Amino acid sequence: MTERVISDAGAGRALFLTRMKLTVHAASMAFWVGALPVAVAPTIWWMSSLSPHDVDLVKANIVSHLVSQDVPRRWRVRDAAGEARILTVVKSDGELVQWMTAPQFRAVAPGLVRPVTAFRYVAWVSVGLGIAGYLSIWYSLKRLGRRARENKRIDGAQDLVDPDELTKRVKKEEPGPYSVLDIALPRSAPMQGIMFMGAQGTGKSLGVHDLMQQVFARRKKCVIYDHSGEYYRAYSRPGKDIFFNPAMLGSLAWSIFRELDNTYDADTLSHAFLPPKGGVVHGASAFFEDAARALFSVMVLRLRQRGAVYTRLISEAILAMPEDELELLIQKSVASSAVGGDSKGQRQGVISSIAIYLNGISAVQDGTWTMRKFFEIDDDTRLFLVGSDDTNAMFAPLFRLLLTIGFKTIAARREICHEDRYWFFLDEVHVLGDIKLDEIQATLRKFGVCVVGGIQADKQFNISMGPDRAETVMNCFNTAVMLRANEPNMMDRMARRLGRKEMAVVNSGQAIAVTEWRDGGSLNQGEQEKWVVMPSKIGELKNCTAYVKLPSYPPALVNYRHWLPRWYRPWARVNRFKQRHEDPPRDPRFKIAVAEGQDAIESVRREAEALRAEAEAKEAAKEPAKPMGKWIVTDLDTGEVMLAEAVAVTPAGDEGELGKPNDDDEGLF
């Protein structure tokens, strides 16, 4: 254990005395450099303008306040010629008085010359200027010391600024019509992507709600992926807006076949419906995934060419079509080599790879609505892709299909637009899987496409895209709203996004010795790289507080807790986001019909036995009955056989007897 040479009290005394000495030195400098010169200078200047007679009167007036007030004395004052005279007062009875007390002198002096009265004002002015001079030197030293002890940014990321300061910069350089968490967005920011990220319950949805209302007020076309139905319940306008979820009554009757105008559209749909997994996939798994995509692409295209309209036909064709009909439908295509032919096991493997995703397709209502029609109409209709915890697994591939078709439709229109035109709000976007967000952000920005995403952690993209593409996707969202994160690695990644900077760091030291004159303090300056925001600070953020990073601007810490309701704030902003109506009713088609009063396992066994008996009967009916008797092999090369009675008798022998049938067992079976 290291022995402590300096006691706590001794160290405290040394620190206190050192601080007091340095403070006294600063006060002394402020007095001698600031207060004294400024206070004396006006008096000297004023007195230099007086005559010797007036100067002596002023001096005598000052002396009268310093000497004894009861002892009379003679007061010497120079006259106009500069000769020293004794002040003499002639009384009313003619008596001359030269000996006067200080109060008597002050009583007669103001009547002799005006400067005696003016001196009082000059004195007050000197005192005021002296105080001002003292304070100016004191605060100059204080400011100099503070600056000398501050860490200064040399290079790297910009320091944090107040939200108001950031808004002023944006409005000065690139004003736009939108704001995020009350911070003005640059005009180009919506087309460059906006991402809200943070743990659950931190206030991401409130920020999305606020931005969504601004977009609605400007009557922009919106597609909203609503993972939980929250936005549909708050903003859907019955009779005008539309929604898609086949498990709910009133859902769009979507036709996937009507979306196809060109043969290559089928490949686009297959990659959206069955996106490649993140990372590199090898072996049999990769083959079956590629074959499943090829089968889906060919089936959609061939059915469209044969006039198919309803989306559910894809499921019926893949799952229920006989093998010969399926082979006929996909013949001479890229899928025929994987599914066609005699390889029944391989065919079943490919179909199994795609079959698990077909439940949602089979549930789509019959109709002809398309995303192409939705974007052809220039209005502010909102499309809600309404999800729920119990239906997301079934319909997530369809949501992914619709979004992909929407993006491809906008790209096919090729209408250059350098302002916001189409908005896609994708809360919990990672649930959708790979919808090519990196390509969308890179290529559709010039068509006015604005994407707003919400995630809990950037690593959620790794599952569907792999780590490299996940980083690319995060790079495509230029505006980041970062709320609290609890996982250390994510806190570190968020802090890196806010940046690091090279700083001139000042280190202070304290020298303590036995003798007081050797005590002192020191300041040392060096360069060091530091975080703009420490990662641990991101983990300590309160709910409804966030770091906002705009492209090319410094970050800002925003506190929007005042949006929340309180007893003294009944009209809180969050009340604008409240639910206005309920979810649509569920479609009764999905209700499970339960058989009552039977044993489930026994019922399956009886049904299977009945089916086997029926199959055996049909097979027996197909086979012709074989006649009874002996059969003879007539040709050993071909294996041809026939009844023994049908064989011709042998010719007559040497004795001329008639031949007779051969009853030998040879050749019989």
C-alpha positions in Angstrom: 0.0 0.0 0.0 1.4 3.4 -0.9 1.8 5.6 2.1 0.2 9.0 1.9 2.7 11.7 2.5 0.2 14.6 2.3 -2.8 14.5 4.6 -6.2 15.5 3.3 -6.3 18.6 5.5 -2.8 19.6 4.4 -3.6 19.2 0.7 -6.8 21.2 1.3 -4.9 24.0 3.0 -2.3 24.2 0.2 -5.0 24.2 -2.5 -7.0 26.9 -0.7 -3.9 29.2 -0.1 -2.8 28.7 -3.7 -6.2 29.6 -5.0 -6.4 32.6 -2.7 -3.0 33.9 -3.7 -3.8 33.7 -7.3 -7.1 35.4 -6.8 -5.5 38.2 -4.8 -2.9 38.7 -7.5 -5.7 39.0 -10.1 -7.6 41.5 -7.8 -4.4 43.5 -7.3 -3.8 43.7 -11.0 -7.4 44.7 -11.6 -7.0 47.6 -9.1 -3.7 48.9 -10.2 -4.3 48.5 -13.9 -8.0 49.1 -14.1 -9.5 51.0 -11.2 -6.8 53.4 -10.2 -5.8 54.9 -13.6 -9.4 55.2 -14.7 -10.4 56.9 -11.4 -7.5 59.3 -11.1 -7.4 60.3 -14.8 -10.7 62.3 -14.8 -9.7 64.2 -11.6 -6.3 65.1 -13.0 -7.8 66.2 -16.3 -10.4 68.3 -14.6 -8.1 70.0 -12.1 -5.6 70.8 -14.9 -8.3 73.1 -16.4 -8.6 75.1 -13.2 -6.8 78.3 -12.1 -4.4 78.2 -9.1 -7.0 80.0 -7.1 -9.6 77.3 -7.9 -7.2 74.5 -7.3 -6.3 75.8 -3.8 -10.0 76.1 -2.9 -10.7 72.5 -4.0 -7.6 71.2 -2.1 -8.7 73.2 1.0 -12.2 71.7 0.7 -10.7 68.2 0.6 -8.5 69.0 3.6 -11.5 70.3 5.5 -12.9 66.8 5.5 -9.7 65.3 6.8 -8.7 67.6 9.7 -10.4 68.1 13.1 -13.7 69.7 12.7 -13.5 71.7 16.0 -10.1 73.3 15.8 -10.0 76.6 14.0 -7.1 77.3 11.6 -6.1 79.7 8.9 -6.8 78.7 5.3 -4.2 79.7 2.7 -5.4 80.2 -0.9 -3.6 81.7 -3.9 -5.2 84.7 -5.5 -5.6 85.4 -9.2 -2.0 86.6 -9.4 -0.7 83.4 -7.9 0.2 85.0 -4.5 -0.6 83.0 -1.4 -3.1 84.7 0.8 -4.9 83.9 4.0 -8.6 83.6 3.5 -10.3 86.4 5.4 -14.0 86.8 6.1 -15.5 90.2 6.8 -18.4 89.9 9.3 -21.4 92.2 9.2 -20.1 94.3 12.0 -16.8 94.9 10.0 -14.7 92.4 12.0 -12.1 90.4 10.0 -12.0 86.7 10.7 -9.1 84.5 9.5 -9.3 81.6 12.0 -12.1 79.3 11.0 -13.1 75.7 11.7 -13.5 73.2 8.8 -17.3 73.4 8.8 -17.1 77.3 8.7 -14.7 77.1 5.8 -17.0 74.8 3.9 -19.8 77.2 4.6 -18.1 80.1 2.9 -16.1 78.3 0.2 -18.9 77.5 -2.3 -19.8 81.1 -2.5 -16.2 82.0 -3.6 -15.9 79.7 -6.6 -18.0 77.2 -8.7 -15.4 74.3 -8.9 -15.8 73.6 -5.3 -19.4 72.5 -6.0 -18.5 70.8 -9.3 -15.8 68.7 -7.5 -18.5 66.5 -5.9 -19.7 65.4 -9.3 -16.2 64.8 -10.6 -15.5 62.7 -7.6 -18.6 60.5 -8.2 -17.7 60.1 -11.8 -14.1 59.0 -10.9 -15.5 56.5 -8.4 -17.9 55.1 -11.1 -15.2 54.9 -13.7 -12.8 53.3 -11.2 -15.3 50.5 -10.5 -15.9 50.0 -14.2 -12.2 49.8 -14.8 -11.7 47.3 -12.1 -14.5 45.1 -13.3 -13.4 45.3 -16.9 -9.9 44.0 -16.0 -11.3 41.4 -13.7 -13.6 39.9 -16.3 -10.9 40.2 -19.0 -8.6 38.1 -16.8 -11.5 35.7 -16.1 -12.3 35.2 -19.8 -8.7 34.8 -20.6 -8.3 32.1 -17.9 -11.4 30.3 -19.1 -10.3 30.2 -22.7 -6.8 29.1 -21.6 -8.4 26.2 -19.7 -10.9 25.1 -22.4 -10.4 22.2 -24.8 -10.4 23.6 -28.4 -11.4 21.7 -31.5 -8.6 21.4 -34.0 -10.1 19.1 -36.7 -12.7 16.4 -37.2 -16.4 16.3 -36.4 -18.2 19.4 -35.3 -19.2 20.0 -31.7 -22.8 19.6 -30.4 -25.0 22.7 -30.9 -28.3 23.7 -29.5 -31.4 22.7 -31.6 -32.2 26.4 -32.1 -28.7 27.1 -33.4 -28.9 24.1 -35.8 -32.3 25.3 -37.1 -30.9 28.8 -37.7 -28.1 27.3 -39.8 -30.4 25.1 -41.8 -32.8 28.0 -42.5 -29.9 30.2 -43.6 -28.2 27.7 -45.9 -30.9 25.3 -47.3 -34.4 26.0 -45.8 -37.0 23.3 -46.4 -40.7 22.8 -45.5 -40.2 19.9 -43.0 -38.7 19.5 -39.5 -37.8 16.5 -37.4 -38.3 16.8 -33.7 -38.7 20.6 -34.3 -35.3 20.9 -36.0 -35.6 22.2 -39.5 -34.7 19.8 -42.3 -32.6 20.9 -45.3 -34.6 20.9 -48.5 -32.8 17.8 -49.9 -32.8 15.8 -46.7 -36.1 13.9 -47.3 -34.8 12.4 -50.6 -31.6 11.3 -48.9 -33.4 9.1 -46.3 -34.4 9.6 -42.7 -33.8 6.8 -40.1 -35.1 6.7 -36.5 -33.2 4.2 -34.4 -33.4 3.3 -30.7 -34.7 0.9 -28.2 -38.4 0.1 -27.8 -40.4 2.7 -25.9 -37.9 5.6 -26.4 -40.2 7.7 -28.6 -39.4 6.7 -32.2 -43.0 6.5 -33.2 -43.7 10.0 -31.9 -41.1 11.5 -34.2 -42.5 9.5 -37.1 -46.0 10.7 -36.2 -45.0 14.3 -36.2 -43.2 14.1 -39.6 -46.1 12.1 -41.1 -48.5 14.9 -40.2 -46.3 17.4 -41.9 -46.3 15.3 -45.1 -50.1 14.8 -44.9 -50.6 18.6 -44.6 -48.7 19.1 -47.9 -50.9 16.5 -49.6 -48.2 14.1 -50.7 -48.7 10.5 -51.8 -47.8 8.1 -49.1 -47.2 4.3 -48.7 -47.1 3.4 -45.0 -46.0 0.0 -43.7 -47.8 -0.2 -40.4 -46.3 -3.0 -38.4 -48.9 -2.8 -35.6 -51.8 -0.8 -37.2 -51.0 2.3 -35.1 -50.8 4.7 -38.0 -53.8 3.2 -39.7 -56.0 3.8 -36.6 -54.7 7.4 -36.4 -54.7 8.6 -40.0 -56.8 6.4 -42.2 -59.7 8.3 -43.9 -62.6 5.9 -44.6 -63.8 6.2 -48.2 -60.6 7.7 -49.5 -57.5 5.8 -48.2 -56.9 2.1 -48.8 -55.3 -0.7 -47.0 -53.9 -4.2 -47.7 -54.2 -7.1 -45.3 -56.1 -10.1 -46.7 -57.0 -11.2 -43.2 -59.2 -8.1 -42.7 -62.5 -7.2 -44.4 -62.2 -4.4 -46.9 -58.6 -5.2 -48.0 -57.5 -4.5 -51.5 -58.3 -7.1 -54.1 -54.8 -7.1 -55.6 -53.9 -8.8 -58.9 -50.2 -9.7 -59.1 -50.7 -10.7 -62.8 -51.9 -7.2 -63.8 -48.6 -5.8 -62.5 -46.7 -7.6 -65.2 -46.2 -5.7 -68.4 -42.8 -7.1 -69.5 -41.3 -10.5 -69.2 -38.5 -9.3 -66.9 -41.1 -8.1 -64.4 -41.5 -11.7 -63.3 -37.9 -11.9 -62.3 -38.2 -8.8 -60.2 -41.2 -10.2 -58.4 -39.5 -13.5 -57.7 -36.6 -11.8 -56.1 -38.9 -9.7 -54.0 -41.1 -12.6 -52.9 -38.1 -14.9 -52.2 -35.1 -12.6 -51.5 -31.7 -14.1 -51.4 -30.4 -14.6 -47.9 -27.8 -12.4 -46.5 -24.2 -13.5 -46.9 -22.9 -16.2 -49.2 -25.0 -19.4 -49.5 -23.5 -22.6 -50.9 -24.5 -26.1 -51.6 -28.0 -27.7 -51.8 -29.6 -24.8 -49.9 -28.5 -22.3 -52.5 -29.7 -24.6 -55.3 -33.2 -25.0 -53.9 -33.5 -21.2 -53.2 -32.5 -20.3 -56.8 -34.7 -23.1 -58.2 -37.7 -21.8 -56.2 -37.2 -18.3 -57.5 -37.0 -19.6 -61.0 -40.2 -21.6 -60.6 -42.1 -18.7 -59.2 -40.9 -16.4 -62.0 -41.8 -18.8 -64.7 -45.2 -19.7 -63.2 -46.2 -16.1 -62.8 -45.1 -15.3 -66.4 -46.7 -18.4 -68.0 -50.0 -17.9 -66.1 -50.1 -14.3 -67.1 -49.6 -15.2 -70.7 -52.5 -17.7 -70.4 -54.8 -14.9 -69.1 -54.6 -15.4 -65.3 -56.0 -12.5 -63.3 -56.4 -13.5 -59.6 -53.4 -13.7 -57.4 -54.5 -16.9 -55.6 -54.0 -18.9 -58.9 -50.3 -19.0 -58.2 -50.8 -21.0 -55.1 -53.3 -23.3 -56.8 -51.0 -23.9 -59.7 -47.9 -24.7 -57.7 -49.5 -26.8 -54.9 -52.5 -28.5 -56.7 -51.5 -28.9 -60.4 -50.7 -32.5 -61.5 -47.1 -33.2 -62.4 -47.8 -33.6 -66.1 -49.7 -30.3 -66.3 -47.0 -28.5 -64.3 -44.4 -29.9 -66.6 -46.3 -28.7 -69.6 -46.7 -25.2 -68.1 -43.0 -24.7 -67.4 -41.5 -26.6 -70.4 -38.7 -24.9 -72.2 -37.9 -22.5 -69.3 -35.2 -22.1 -66.7 -37.4 -23.9 -64.2 -37.9 -27.0 -66.3 -34.4 -28.3 -65.6 -34.9 -28.1 -61.8 -38.5 -29.2 -61.6 -39.3 -31.1 -64.8 -38.3 -34.6 -65.8 -38.3 -37.8 -63.6 -36.6 -36.3 -60.6 -39.6 -36.4 -58.3 -37.6 -35.9 -55.1 -35.9 -32.8 -56.4 -39.2 -31.4 -57.7 -40.8 -31.8 -54.3 -37.8 -30.2 -52.7 -38.1 -27.1 -54.9 -41.8 -26.9 -54.4 -41.4 -27.2 -50.6 -38.9 -24.3 -50.6 -41.6 -22.0 -52.0 -44.8 -23.6 -50.5 -44.3 -22.2 -47.1 -44.7 -18.6 -48.5 -47.8 -19.4 -50.5 -50.4 -19.2 -47.7 -50.6 -15.4 -48.0 -50.9 -15.5 -51.8 -53.8 -18.0 -51.6 -55.7 -15.7 -49.2 -55.7 -12.6 -51.5 -59.2 -11.6 -52.5 -60.1 -11.8 -56.2 -59.8 -8.5 -58.0 -57.8 -6.3 -60.4 -56.3 -3.5 -58.3 -52.6 -2.8 -59.0 -49.9 -0.5 -57.6 -49.5 0.9 -61.1 -53.0 2.3 -60.9 -52.3 3.7 -57.5 -49.3 5.8 -58.7 -51.0 6.8 -61.9 -53.6 8.8 -60.0 -52.0 12.1 -58.8 -53.7 12.7 -55.5 -53.0 12.3 -51.8 -54.4 8.9 -51.3 -52.6 6.9 -48.6 -51.9 3.2 -48.9 -51.6 1.4 -45.5 -49.9 -2.0 -45.5 -51.5 -3.0 -42.2 -49.7 -5.7 -40.2 -50.4 -7.3 -36.9 -48.5 -9.7 -34.7 -50.6 -12.7 -35.7 -50.6 -12.0 -39.5 -47.1 -10.6 -40.2 -45.6 -14.1 -40.8 -48.2 -14.9 -43.5 -48.3 -11.5 -45.3 -44.8 -10.1 -44.9 -43.8 -11.5 -48.4 -46.8 -9.8 -49.9 -45.9 -6.5 -48.3 -42.4 -6.9 -49.7 -43.9 -7.6 -53.1 -46.1 -4.6 -53.1 -43.3 -2.2 -52.0 -41.0 -3.6 -54.6 -43.6 -3.2 -57.3 -44.2 0.4 -56.1 -40.5 1.3 -56.3 -40.2 -0.3 -59.8 -43.4 1.5 -61.0 -41.9 4.9 -60.0 -38.6 4.0 -61.6 -40.4 2.9 -64.8 -42.2 6.3 -65.0 -38.8 8.0 -65.2 -40.1 11.4 -64.1 -37.3 13.4 -62.8 -38.3 15.4 -59.7 -35.9 17.0 -57.3 -38.4 17.6 -54.6 -40.3 15.3 -52.3 -43.2 13.6 -54.2 -43.6 10.0 -52.9 -43.2 9.2 -49.2 -42.6 5.7 -47.9 -42.9 5.3 -44.1 -41.5 2.0 -43.0 -41.6 1.5 -39.3 -39.8 -1.6 -38.1 -38.5 -1.9 -41.6 -36.3 -4.9 -40.9 -39.4 -7.1 -40.5 -40.0 -6.8 -44.3 -36.7 -8.5 -45.1 -34.6 -7.4 -48.1 -36.5 -4.8 -50.2 -33.3 -3.4 -51.7 -33.2 -0.3 -49.7 -29.6 0.5 -50.8 -30.6 0.4 -54.4 -33.8 2.4 -53.8 -32.0 5.2 -52.0 -29.2 5.3 -54.6 -31.4 5.4 -57.7 -34.9 6.7 -56.8 -33.9 9.9 -55.1 -34.0 11.8 -58.3 -37.6 10.7 -58.8 -38.8 12.4 -55.5 -38.8 9.2 -53.4 -38.5 9.8 -49.7 -38.0 6.9 -47.3 -38.5 7.2 -43.6 -37.4 4.1 -41.6 -37.6 2.9 -38.0 -35.4 0.2 -36.4 -34.3 -0.8 -33.0 -30.7 -1.7 -34.0 -28.8 -1.5 -37.2 -27.7 -5.1 -36.8 -31.3 -6.2 -37.6 -30.4 -5.7 -41.3 -27.6 -8.2 -41.0 -30.0 -11.1 -41.0 -31.7 -10.3 -44.3 -28.8 -8.6 -46.1 -25.5 -9.6 -44.5 -23.1 -7.2 -42.7 -21.7 -5.5 -45.8 -25.0 -4.6 -47.3 -26.4 -3.6 -43.9 -23.6 -1.0 -43.6 -24.4 0.2 -47.1 -28.1 0.6 -46.2 -27.3 2.6 -43.1 -25.0 4.8 -45.1 -27.9 5.6 -47.5 -29.9 7.2 -44.6 -28.2 10.6 -44.3 -30.4 12.0 -41.6 -30.2 9.9 -38.3 -32.4 10.3 -35.2 -30.6 8.3 -32.5 -32.5 7.6 -29.3 -31.4 5.5 -26.3 -29.5 2.3 -27.1 -28.7 -0.3 -24.4 -26.4 -2.6 -26.2 -22.7 -1.5 -25.8 -21.7 -2.2 -29.4 -24.7 -0.3 -30.8 -23.9 2.6 -28.5 -20.4 2.6 -29.9 -21.7 2.6 -33.5 -24.1 5.5 -32.8 -21.2 7.5 -31.2 -19.0 6.8 -34.2 -21.8 8.2 -36.5 -21.8 11.4 -34.5 -18.0 11.5 -35.0 -14.7 12.0 -33.3 -12.6 15.2 -33.2 -9.0 16.2 -32.7 -8.8 18.5 -29.6 -6.3 20.7 -28.0 -6.7 19.4 -24.5 -5.6 21.4 -21.4 -4.4 19.5 -18.3 -4.3 21.4 -15.0 -1.9 20.5 -12.2 -1.2 21.5 -8.6 2.2 21.7 -7.0 2.2 21.3 -3.2 5.3 21.8 -1.1 6.1 22.3 2.6 6.9 26.0 2.0 4.1 28.1 0.8 6.2 30.1 -1.8 6.7 26.8 -3.7 3.0 26.0 -4.0 1.4 26.7 -7.4 -0.7 25.6 -10.2 0.1 24.6 -13.8 -1.7 24.3 -17.2 -0.3 22.0 -19.9 -1.8 21.8 -23.4 -1.6 18.8 -25.8 -3.5 17.2 -28.7 -5.9 14.3 -28.2 -8.7 12.6 -30.2 -12.1 12.6 -28.4 -15.7 11.6 -29.0 -18.2 14.3 -29.8 -20.6 12.2 -27.6 -19.4 9.4 -25.4 -21.0 6.1 -26.2 -22.1 5.7 -22.6 -24.1 9.0 -22.8 -26.3 7.4 -25.5 -27.2 4.7 -23.1 -28.2 7.3 -20.5 -30.7 9.2 -22.7 -34.1 9.7 -21.3 -37.2 8.8 -23.2 -38.1 11.4 -25.8 -34.5 12.7 -26.0 -32.4 12.1 -29.1 -29.3 13.1 -30.9 -30.2 14.4 -34.4 -27.5 14.3 -37.1 -28.3 16.1 -40.4 -26.1 15.7 -43.5 -23.2 18.3 -43.4 -24.4 19.8 -40.2 -23.2 19.4 -36.6 -25.3 17.1 -34.3 -27.8 18.4 -31.8 -29.3 17.0 -28.6 -33.1 17.4 -28.7 -35.4 17.0 -25.7 -39.0 16.7 -26.8 -40.5 15.5 -23.5 -42.7 18.6 -23.6 -44.8 16.7 -26.3 -46.0 14.4 -23.5 -49.2 15.2 -21.6 -49.1 16.5 -18.0 -51.7 17.7 -15.7 -50.6 21.3 -16.4 -50.3 20.6 -20.1 -53.7 19.2 -21.2 -53.2 20.1 -24.9 -49.9 18.2 -25.4 -48.8 17.5 -29.0 -49.0 13.8 -28.5 -52.8 14.1 -28.3 -52.7 14.8 -32.1 -51.4 11.3 -32.7 -54.2 9.5 -30.8 -56.4 6.7 -32.3 -59.5 7.8 -34.2 -61.0 4.5 -35.2 -60.5 0.7 -34.8 -58.9 -1.8 -37.1 -61.1 -3.3 -39.8 -62.9 -6.5 -38.7 -61.2 -9.8 -39.4 -62.2 -11.9 -42.4 -64.2 -15.0 -41.2 -62.5 -17.1 -43.9 -59.6 -17.6 -41.5 -61.7 -19.0 -38.7 -60.9 -22.6 -37.8 -63.7 -25.1 -38.2 -63.5 -27.6 -35.3 -65.1 -31.0 -35.5 -66.8 -32.0 -32.2 -67.4 -35.4 -30.6 -64.6 -37.4 -32.4 -61.2 -38.7 -31.7 -58.8 -36.7 -33.8 -56.2 -39.5 -34.3 -58.8 -42.2 -34.9 -60.6 -40.0 -37.4 -57.4 -39.6 -39.4 -56.8 -43.4 -39.3 -60.3 -44.2 -40.5 -60.1 -41.7 -43.3 -56.7 -43.0 -44.4 -58.0 -46.6 -44.5 -61.0 -45.6 -46.5 -58.7 -43.8 -49.0 -56.4 -46.9 -49.3 -59.4 -49.2 -49.9 -60.7 -46.8 -52.5 -57.3 -46.7 -54.2 -57.0 -50.5 -54.2 -60.4 -50.9 -55.7 -59.6 -48.4 -58.5 -56.3 -50.2 -59.2 -58.0 -53.6 -59.3 -60.5 -52.3 -61.8 -57.8 -51.1 -64.1 -56.0 -54.6 -64.4 -57.6 -57.2 -66.8 -58.4 -60.7 -65.3 -55.9 -63.4 -66.2 -57.4 -66.8 -67.2 -56.5 -69.9 -65.2 -54.3 -72.6 -66.5 -50.8 -73.4 -67.6 -48.7 -70.8 -69.3 -45.9 -71.6 -71.8 -42.9 -69.4 -72.7 -42.9 -69.3 -76.5 -40.0 -66.9 -76.9 -37.0 -67.0 -74.5 -35.6 -63.7 -75.9 -38.7 -61.6 -75.5 -40.3 -63.6 -72.6 -43.6 -64.0 -74.5 -46.0 -66.4 -72.9 -49.3 -68.0 -73.8 -51.8 -70.5 -72.4 -50.9 -74.1 -72.9 -54.3 -74.8 -74.6 -53.4 -72.3 -77.3 -50.2 -74.1 -78.4 -50.5 -76.1 -81.6 -50.3 -80.0 -81.3 -47.0 -81.6 -82.5 -46.9 -83.1 -86.1 -47.2 -86.8 -86.7 -44.2 -89.0 -85.8 -42.4 -91.6 -87.8 -45.2 -94.1 -87.1 -47.6 -91.6 -88.7 -49.5 -91.2 -85.4 -51.2 -87.9 -84.8 -49.2 -85.5 -82.6 -50.4 -84.7 -79.0 -49.9 -81.7 -76.7 -46.7 -81.6 -74.8 -47.5 -82.1 -71.2 -43.9 -81.8 -70.1 -43.3 -79.4 -67.3 -40.3 -77.9 -69.1 -41.0 -74.3 -70.1 -44.0 -74.0 -67.8 -44.4 -71.7 -64.8 
